[in-house]
Amino acid sequence: MDLTQQIRNEQRHLTEINDSLASLDIAIGFLVSVGGESNRPLLEFITDTLRMDRGSLGHATGKCRLKHTKALWLLLSHERARRMQAYQQVGLMLGSLEWEPCTLALPIGSREML
């Protein structure tokens, strides 16, 4: 499995993707301001220089260098958009279902227990 697929698989939930993107946004902001050695590991920069928790950035992200930060951000942004579109399609399918009221036949005297 290639690195791109590993990163996608590690980000199982939309909240994990959002957390990872938030961490990358902060890292990118600092890199633009102060720069960094392009071959330095990204997670080392985040944890040692920025003193941030690794958060939702998975194991596969550990193979990324600072020079890969933009590509990683683009990958996760694309994955977030893809999943949000899938969730919207499921929501539209569920929204089009017609629901029938449920009627329960309760034994006499059981209504008082409710």
Secondary structure, DSSP 8 states (H G I E B T S, - for coil): --HHHHHHHH--SHHHHHHHHHHHHHHHHHHHHH---TTSBHHHIIIIIS----TT--TGGGG-BGGGHHHHHHHHHHHHHHHHHHHHHHHHHHHT-----------TT-GGG-
